[in-house]
């Protein structure tokens, strides 16, 4: 989703929560039969979200349509806060909302505790969701433990004014071709970056930080950190090492990185002072860019992504077995994730739909973003979603390897500048031994 207040790859204490779960959970409740409304019975449902999903108007609409239903919306400030709350309430055996929204990067861990989530399989969802998004909501046994709420296909956001100053094309179609169009590669992206930095009169860099570029690249690997049997291979996977070497070389040797950690204050201020010219652009980041770069003109979106397609982010909703109102909660979950409602959350909060029927709706495909030079962002991200061919396998160790080992390793080199690329890689290799 659109994490306005969430760190890019925030570090959270899952280890402690997991230990509590292992000793403190007594087993999930029995799942009730799936159904729709509960007739005239007065029922109060709780819905737990984080950040901004744009669902407040939807919850009000649902209550008007179903006078017997009252909905209490519990909204955490950040996804990390919501994640910690979810695991602690699973461990306690009570206190979860009837519907819990879940960020895509939690799913690998959550599958290990899927007995505490209801199976949401239903004929109504057949063909509803984009295939890889629907699969992402299943556990190891194939149970549908979560419905996709949104996805996050990626393009390239760029400062057209800075491109012009450096002698590069500024038209979004020409920029897409500059990177190779449908055959865009990371090598070409870095090559153009070298041209930009060499000719930028204001000293602007090409991208914000190595970790963000790494994220886009590693998401194109089918098995980056774990194999099919959940064995950790991050330190022996030559593709992971090659990406690490590419981004650290581009950042330091080629001088392409501004060395600014995403979501820190300096990074936010950089949108005002033009510190970098491009940023990998999942659909949810348009809002934060507009907020941080308020008053700045020149931002645009190119319908291109190196290496093919990429998806960075997305969300699901789940129904814990703790609920006492499964039928009513499932009816609401089905309604919230229907194409009509996903179009509305796109309009309300810019979250890109996870349903093909919504991505082809005129309200999406004909949408243009005024701030980004009237870029047809609905059409752009619909085409970027179609370009996604591979979603990385995320096993139980993915979150820890990525967030507590790899991202700090990259930032030691690029942001903190405390390590060489080799010494930081060696520390990464040593750190992930604990997950083997």
LUMSE-608303 format. One record per residue (C-alpha): residue number from 1; residue in three letters; x, y, z. Coordinates in steps of 0.25 Angstrom, whole numbers, plus 5000, padded with zeros to 4 digits. Example, Ala and Ser with C-alpha at 12.3 -4.5 7.8 and 13.67 -1.06 7.14 Angstrom:
// LUMSE-608303
ATOM  resi  resn  x  y  z
ATOM  1  Ala  5049  4982  5031
ATOM  2  Ser  5055  4996  5029
This chain:
// LUMSE-608303
ATOM  resi  resn  x  y  z
ATOM  1  Unk  5000  5000  5000
ATOM  2  Unk  5004  5015  5001
ATOM  3  Unk  5013  5015  5013
ATOM  4  Unk  5013  5030  5016
ATOM  5  Unk  5019  5029  5030
ATOM  6  Unk  5025  5015  5029
ATOM  7  Unk  5040  5014  5027
ATOM  8  Unk  5044  5008  5014
ATOM  9  Unk  5049  4995  5020
ATOM  10  Unk  5047  4997  5034
ATOM  11  Unk  5053  4988  5045
ATOM  12  Unk  5043  4981  5055
ATOM  13  Unk  5045  4971  5066
ATOM  14  Unk  5039  4959  5060
ATOM  15  Unk  5048  4950  5067
ATOM  16  Unk  5043  4953  5081
ATOM  17  Unk  5028  4953  5076
ATOM  18  Unk  5031  4939  5069
ATOM  19  Unk  5036  4934  5082
ATOM  20  Unk  5024  4938  5089
ATOM  21  Unk  5015  4932  5078
ATOM  22  Unk  5022  4918  5079
ATOM  23  Unk  5020  4917  5094
ATOM  24  Unk  5007  4925  5096
ATOM  25  Unk  4998  4921  5085
ATOM  26  Unk  4988  4910  5089
ATOM  27  Unk  4982  4908  5075
ATOM  28  Unk  4972  4915  5066
ATOM  29  Unk  4957  4915  5068
ATOM  30  Unk  4948  4907  5059
ATOM  31  Unk  4944  4914  5046
ATOM  32  Unk  4929  4916  5044
ATOM  33  Unk  4923  4913  5031
ATOM  34  Unk  4924  4924  5020
ATOM  35  Unk  4912  4932  5018
ATOM  36  Unk  4906  4946  5015
ATOM  37  Unk  4899  4955  5024
ATOM  38  Unk  4893  4951  5038
ATOM  39  Unk  4879  4956  5035
ATOM  40  Unk  4874  4966  5045
ATOM  41  Unk  4884  4962  5056
ATOM  42  Unk  4891  4975  5061
ATOM  43  Unk  4906  4972  5059
ATOM  44  Unk  4918  4981  5062
ATOM  45  Unk  4930  4978  5053
ATOM  46  Unk  4944  4983  5056
ATOM  47  Unk  4954  4986  5044
ATOM  48  Unk  4969  4989  5047
ATOM  49  Unk  4977  4996  5037
ATOM  50  Unk  4989  5005  5036
ATOM  51  Unk  4993  5017  5028
ATOM  52  Unk  4983  5021  5018
ATOM  53  Unk  4975  5011  5011
ATOM  54  Unk  4964  5021  5007
ATOM  55  Unk  4953  5012  5013
ATOM  56  Unk  4946  5021  5022
ATOM  57  Unk  4936  5025  5012
ATOM  58  Unk  4934  5010  5008
ATOM  59  Unk  4931  5006  5023
ATOM  60  Unk  4921  5017  5024
ATOM  61  Unk  4914  5013  5011
ATOM  62  Unk  4914  4998  5015
ATOM  63  Unk  4907  5002  5028
ATOM  64  Unk  4897  5010  5020
ATOM  65  Unk  4894  4997  5012
ATOM  66  Unk  4894  4988  5024
ATOM  67  Unk  4887  4996  5036
ATOM  68  Unk  4889  4984  5045
ATOM  69  Unk  4904  4985  5044
ATOM  70  Unk  4913  4995  5052
ATOM  71  Unk  4927  4996  5048
ATOM  72  Unk  4938  5001  5057
ATOM  73  Unk  4951  5005  5049
ATOM  74  Unk  4964  5004  5057
ATOM  75  Unk  4975  5010  5049
ATOM  76  Unk  4990  5009  5053
ATOM  77  Unk  5000  5020  5050
ATOM  78  Unk  5009  5011  5043
ATOM  79  Unk  5010  4997  5037
ATOM  80  Unk  5020  4993  5047
ATOM  81  Unk  5011  4997  5059
ATOM  82  Unk  5000  4989  5053
ATOM  83  Unk  5009  4977  5050
ATOM  84  Unk  5014  4976  5065
ATOM  85  Unk  5000  4978  5070
ATOM  86  Unk  4995  4966  5061
ATOM  87  Unk  5006  4957  5066
ATOM  88  Unk  5004  4960  5080
ATOM  89  Unk  4989  4958  5080
ATOM  90  Unk  4991  4945  5073
ATOM  91  Unk  5000  4941  5084
ATOM  92  Unk  4990  4946  5095
ATOM  93  Unk  4979  4938  5088
ATOM  94  Unk  4969  4950  5088
ATOM  95  Unk  4968  4965  5084
ATOM  96  Unk  4969  4964  5069
ATOM  97  Unk  4960  4971  5060
ATOM  98  Unk  4949  4964  5052
ATOM  99  Unk  4957  4968  5039
ATOM  100  Unk  4972  4970  5040
ATOM  101  Unk  4979  4977  5028
ATOM  102  Unk  4993  4971  5025
ATOM  103  Unk  5004  4977  5017
ATOM  104  Unk  5010  4968  5007
ATOM  105  Unk  5024  4966  5014
ATOM  106  Unk  5017  4960  5026
ATOM  107  Unk  5011  4949  5018
ATOM  108  Unk  5023  4940  5018
ATOM  109  Unk  5023  4940  5034
ATOM  110  Unk  5008  4940  5035
ATOM  111  Unk  5007  4927  5027
ATOM  112  Unk  5014  4920  5038
ATOM  113  Unk  5003  4924  5047
ATOM  114  Unk  4992  4922  5037
ATOM  115  Unk  4984  4913  5047
ATOM  116  Unk  4980  4926  5054
ATOM  117  Unk  4974  4931  5041
ATOM  118  Unk  4961  4927  5035
ATOM  119  Unk  4960  4920  5021
ATOM  120  Unk  4953  4930  5012
ATOM  121  Unk  4951  4922  5000
ATOM  122  Unk  4938  4925  4993
ATOM  123  Unk  4932  4923  4979
ATOM  124  Unk  4930  4938  4979
ATOM  125  Unk  4945  4941  4977
ATOM  126  Unk  4948  4931  4965
ATOM  127  Unk  4955  4940  4955
ATOM  128  Unk  4953  4952  4963
ATOM  129  Unk  4968  4955  4966
ATOM  130  Unk  4981  4956  4958
ATOM  131  Unk  4986  4942  4959
ATOM  132  Unk  5000  4944  4966
ATOM  133  Unk  4993  4953  4976
ATOM  134  Unk  4983  4943  4979
ATOM  135  Unk  4993  4932  4981
ATOM  136  Unk  5001  4942  4991
ATOM  137  Unk  4989  4941  5000
ATOM  138  Unk  4990  4926  5001
ATOM  139  Unk  4997  4917  5012
ATOM  140  Unk  5005  4905  5009
ATOM  141  Unk  4993  4896  5009
ATOM  142  Unk  4986  4905  4999
ATOM  143  Unk  4976  4911  5008
ATOM  144  Unk  4972  4925  5004
ATOM  145  Unk  4976  4932  5017
ATOM  146  Unk  4975  4946  5012
ATOM  147  Unk  4969  4954  5000
ATOM  148  Unk  4978  4964  4992
ATOM  149  Unk  4974  4978  4994
ATOM  150  Unk  4984  4985  4985
ATOM  151  Unk  4997  4983  4978
ATOM  152  Unk  5008  4993  4974
ATOM  153  Unk  5014  4992  4960
ATOM  154  Unk  5026  5000  4957
ATOM  155  Unk  5030  5011  4947
ATOM  156  Unk  5041  5021  4948
ATOM  157  Unk  5038  5035  4953
ATOM  158  Unk  5047  5046  4949
ATOM  159  Unk  5050  5061  4949
ATOM  160  Unk  5048  5066  4935
ATOM  161  Unk  5054  5079  4939
ATOM  162  Unk  5067  5073  4944
ATOM  163  Unk  5067  5064  4931
ATOM  164  Unk  5066  5076  4922
ATOM  165  Unk  5078  5083  4930
ATOM  166  Unk  5086  5071  4927
ATOM  167  Unk  5083  5070  4913
ATOM  168  Unk  5074  5058  4914
ATOM  169  Unk  5060  5056  4907
ATOM  170  Unk  5048  5060  4916
ATOM  171  Unk  5036  5055  4909
ATOM  172  Unk  5031  5042  4917
ATOM  173  Unk  5030  5034  4904
ATOM  174  Unk  5045  5038  4900
ATOM  175  Unk  5049  5035  4914
ATOM  176  Unk  5044  5021  4914
ATOM  177  Unk  5051  5019  4901
ATOM  178  Unk  5064  5025  4907
ATOM  179  Unk  5064  5013  4917
ATOM  180  Unk  5061  5003  4906
ATOM  181  Unk  5046  5003  4905
ATOM  182  Unk  5040  4989  4906
ATOM  183  Unk  5054  4984  4906
ATOM  184  Unk  5059  4993  4917
ATOM  185  Unk  5071  4988  4925
ATOM  186  Unk  5077  4992  4938
ATOM  187  Unk  5091  4993  4931
ATOM  188  Unk  5084  5004  4922
ATOM  189  Unk  5078  5011  4934
ATOM  190  Unk  5091  5012  4941
ATOM  191  Unk  5098  5016  4928
ATOM  192  Unk  5088  5028  4926
ATOM  193  Unk  5090  5031  4941
ATOM  194  Unk  5105  5033  4938
ATOM  195  Unk  5102  5042  4926
ATOM  196  Unk  5093  5050  4935
ATOM  197  Unk  5103  5052  4947
ATOM  198  Unk  5114  5056  4937
ATOM  199  Unk  5105  5067  4931
ATOM  200  Unk  5096  5071  4943
ATOM  201  Unk  5100  5086  4946
ATOM  202  Unk  5094  5086  4960
ATOM  203  Unk  5101  5074  4964
ATOM  204  Unk  5088  5065  4966
ATOM  205  Unk  5090  5050  4967
ATOM  206  Unk  5083  5039  4959
ATOM  207  Unk  5075  5032  4970
ATOM  208  Unk  5073  5034  4985
ATOM  209  Unk  5080  5021  4991
ATOM  210  Unk  5085  5008  4987
ATOM  211  Unk  5075  5000  4996
ATOM  212  Unk  5063  5005  4988
ATOM  213  Unk  5069  5001  4975
ATOM  214  Unk  5073  4988  4981
ATOM  215  Unk  5059  4986  4985
ATOM  216  Unk  5054  4987  4970
ATOM  217  Unk  5065  4978  4965
ATOM  218  Unk  5063  4967  4975
ATOM  219  Unk  5048  4966  4974
ATOM  220  Unk  5051  4961  4960
ATOM  221  Unk  5058  4948  4965
ATOM  222  Unk  5049  4936  4967
ATOM  223  Unk  5057  4931  4978
ATOM  224  Unk  5065  4942  4984
ATOM  225  Unk  5068  4937  4999
ATOM  226  Unk  5061  4924  5000
ATOM  227  Unk  5059  4911  4992
ATOM  228  Unk  5046  4903  4990
ATOM  229  Unk  5049  4896  5003
ATOM  230  Unk  5052  4909  5011
ATOM  231  Unk  5067  4907  5012
ATOM  232  Unk  5074  4921  5013
ATOM  233  Unk  5082  4923  5000
ATOM  234  Unk  5084  4938  5001
ATOM  235  Unk  5099  4937  5003
ATOM  236  Unk  5101  4927  4992
ATOM  237  Unk  5092  4932  4982
ATOM  238  Unk  5100  4938  4971
ATOM  239  Unk  5089  4947  4966
ATOM  240  Unk  5088  4953  4980
ATOM  241  Unk  5103  4956  4980
ATOM  242  Unk  5103  4961  4966
ATOM  243  Unk  5091  4971  4969
ATOM  244  Unk  5098  4975  4982
ATOM  245  Unk  5111  4978  4974
ATOM  246  Unk  5104  4986  4963
ATOM  247  Unk  5096  4995  4973
ATOM  248  Unk  5108  4998  4982
ATOM  249  Unk  5117  5000  4970
ATOM  250  Unk  5107  5010  4964
ATOM  251  Unk  5105  5017  4977
ATOM  252  Unk  5120  5019  4980
ATOM  253  Unk  5129  5017  4968
ATOM  254  Unk  5120  5023  4958
ATOM  255  Unk  5115  5034  4968
ATOM  256  Unk  5100  5032  4965
ATOM  257  Unk  5094  5031  4979
ATOM  258  Unk  5090  5043  4988
ATOM  259  Unk  5092  5034  5000
ATOM  260  Unk  5079  5038  5006
ATOM  261  Unk  5072  5027  5014
ATOM  262  Unk  5057  5027  5010
ATOM  263  Unk  5047  5033  5019
ATOM  264  Unk  5058  5040  5027
ATOM  265  Unk  5056  5055  5029
ATOM  266  Unk  5068  5058  5019
ATOM  267  Unk  5061  5049  5009
ATOM  268  Unk  5048  5057  5010
ATOM  269  Unk  5056  5070  5009
ATOM  270  Unk  5063  5065  4997
ATOM  271  Unk  5050  5066  4989
ATOM  272  Unk  5051  5081  4991
ATOM  273  Unk  5065  5083  4987
ATOM  274  Unk  5066  5074  4975
ATOM  275  Unk  5076  5065  4981
ATOM  276  Unk  5073  5053  4971
ATOM  277  Unk  5066  5052  4958
ATOM  278  Unk  5060  5038  4958
ATOM  279  Unk  5053  5029  4968
ATOM  280  Unk  5047  5015  4966
ATOM  281  Unk  5032  5018  4966
ATOM  282  Unk  5022  5008  4971
ATOM  283  Unk  5008  5013  4970
ATOM  284  Unk  5007  5017  4985
ATOM  285  Unk  5019  5026  4985
ATOM  286  Unk  5012  5037  4976
ATOM  287  Unk  5005  5043  4988
ATOM  288  Unk  5017  5044  4997
ATOM  289  Unk  5025  5050  4986
ATOM  290  Unk  5014  5060  4984
ATOM  291  Unk  5014  5063  4998
ATOM  292  Unk  5029  5064  5000
ATOM  293  Unk  5031  5072  4987
ATOM  294  Unk  5020  5082  4989
ATOM  295  Unk  5022  5094  4981
ATOM  296  Unk  5033  5087  4972
ATOM  297  Unk  5030  5086  4957
ATOM  298  Unk  5036  5076  4948
ATOM  299  Unk  5032  5062  4953
ATOM  300  Unk  5027  5052  4943
ATOM  301  Unk  5025  5037  4942
ATOM  302  Unk  5031  5028  4930
ATOM  303  Unk  5024  5016  4926
ATOM  304  Unk  5036  5007  4927
ATOM  305  Unk  5043  4998  4937
ATOM  306  Unk  5057  4992  4935
ATOM  307  Unk  5057  4977  4934
ATOM  308  Unk  5043  4976  4930
ATOM  309  Unk  5032  4978  4941
ATOM  310  Unk  5033  4980  4956
ATOM  311  Unk  5024  4980  4968
ATOM  312  Unk  5028  4987  4981
ATOM  313  Unk  5017  4986  4992
ATOM  314  Unk  5003  4982  4993
ATOM  315  Unk  4993  4978  5004
ATOM  316  Unk  4983  4968  5008
ATOM  317  Unk  4972  4966  5018
ATOM  318  Unk  4970  4954  5027
ATOM  319  Unk  4959  4949  5037
ATOM  320  Unk  4966  4943  5049
ATOM  321  Unk  4959  4931  5056
ATOM  322  Unk  4957  4940  5068
ATOM  323  Unk  4945  4946  5062
ATOM  324  Unk  4932  4943  5067
ATOM  325  Unk  4925  4948  5054
ATOM  326  Unk  4932  4941  5043
ATOM  327  Unk  4920  4941  5034
ATOM  328  Unk  4918  4956  5035
ATOM  329  Unk  4933  4959  5034
ATOM  330  Unk  4934  4950  5022
ATOM  331  Unk  4922  4957  5015
ATOM  332  Unk  4929  4971  5018
ATOM  333  Unk  4943  4965  5013
ATOM  334  Unk  4937  4961  5000
ATOM  335  Unk  4930  4974  4998
ATOM  336  Unk  4942  4982  5001
ATOM  337  Unk  4951  4974  4991
ATOM  338  Unk  4941  4974  4980
ATOM  339  Unk  4945  4982  4967
ATOM  340  Unk  4935  4993  4970
ATOM  341  Unk  4941  4996  4983
ATOM  342  Unk  4956  4995  4979
ATOM  343  Unk  4953  5005  4968
ATOM  344  Unk  4948  5014  4979
ATOM  345  Unk  4961  5012  4988
ATOM  346  Unk  4969  5016  4976
ATOM  347  Unk  4961  5029  4975
ATOM  348  Unk  4962  5031  4990
ATOM  349  Unk  4976  5027  4993
ATOM  350  Unk  4983  5024  4980
ATOM  351  Unk  4984  5009  4983
ATOM  352  Unk  4985  5001  4970
ATOM  353  Unk  4975  4990  4969
ATOM  354  Unk  4978  4975  4970
ATOM  355  Unk  4966  4971  4962
ATOM  356  Unk  4966  4971  4946
ATOM  357  Unk  4952  4977  4945
ATOM  358  Unk  4957  4989  4953
ATOM  359  Unk  4969  4991  4946
ATOM  360  Unk  4961  4992  4933
ATOM  361  Unk  4951  5001  4938
ATOM  362  Unk  4951  5015  4932
ATOM  363  Unk  4952  5021  4945
ATOM  364  Unk  4965  5015  4946
ATOM  365  Unk  4970  5015  4932
ATOM  366  Unk  4966  5029  4929
ATOM  367  Unk  4972  5035  4941
ATOM  368  Unk  4982  5045  4940
ATOM  369  Unk  4991  5051  4951
ATOM  370  Unk  4991  5066  4951
ATOM  371  Unk  5003  5068  4959
ATOM  372  Unk  5012  5058  4950
ATOM  373  Unk  5010  5067  4938
ATOM  374  Unk  4996  5060  4935
ATOM  375  Unk  5003  5047  4934
ATOM  376  Unk  4992  5036  4930
ATOM  377  Unk  4996  5028  4943
ATOM  378  Unk  4984  5019  4942
ATOM  379  Unk  4988  5014  4929
ATOM  380  Unk  5003  5014  4932
ATOM  381  Unk  5001  5005  4945
ATOM  382  Unk  4991  4996  4938
ATOM  383  Unk  5002  4993  4927
ATOM  384  Unk  5013  4992  4938
ATOM  385  Unk  5004  4982  4945
ATOM  386  Unk  5003  4974  4932
ATOM  387  Unk  5018  4974  4931
ATOM  388  Unk  5020  4967  4944
ATOM  389  Unk  5024  4952  4941
ATOM  390  Unk  5031  4948  4954
ATOM  391  Unk  5028  4950  4968
ATOM  392  Unk  5040  4946  4978
ATOM  393  Unk  5038  4934  4987
ATOM  394  Unk  5037  4939  5001
ATOM  395  Unk  5039  4928  5011
ATOM  396  Unk  5039  4930  5026
ATOM  397  Unk  5053  4936  5027
ATOM  398  Unk  5050  4946  5015
ATOM  399  Unk  5046  4958  5024
ATOM  400  Unk  5058  4956  5034
ATOM  401  Unk  5069  4954  5023
ATOM  402  Unk  5064  4966  5015
ATOM  403  Unk  5061  4976  5026
ATOM  404  Unk  5071  4972  5037
ATOM  405  Unk  5082  4968  5029
ATOM  406  Unk  5082  4972  5014
ATOM  407  Unk  5077  4986  5015
ATOM  408  Unk  5086  4990  5027
ATOM  409  Unk  5098  4984  5019
ATOM  410  Unk  5095  4993  5007
ATOM  411  Unk  5093  5005  5016
ATOM  412  Unk  5106  5003  5023
ATOM  413  Unk  5113  5005  5009
ATOM  414  Unk  5104  5016  5003
ATOM  415  Unk  5098  5024  5014
ATOM  416  Unk  5106  5022  5027
ATOM  417  Unk  5119  5020  5019
ATOM  418  Unk  5125  5012  5030
ATOM  419  Unk  5129  5000  5021
ATOM  420  Unk  5134  4996  5008
ATOM  421  Unk  5125  4988  4999
ATOM  422  Unk  5133  4975  5002
ATOM  423  Unk  5134  4977  5017
ATOM  424  Unk  5119  4980  5018
ATOM  425  Unk  5116  4967  5010
ATOM  426  Unk  5124  4959  5019
ATOM  427  Unk  5116  4964  5031
ATOM  428  Unk  5103  4961  5023
ATOM  429  Unk  5108  4947  5021
ATOM  430  Unk  5112  4945  5036
ATOM  431  Unk  5098  4951  5040
ATOM  432  Unk  5089  4941  5032
ATOM  433  Unk  5096  4929  5038
ATOM  434  Unk  5086  4930  5049
ATOM  435  Unk  5075  4927  5039
ATOM  436  Unk  5081  4914  5034
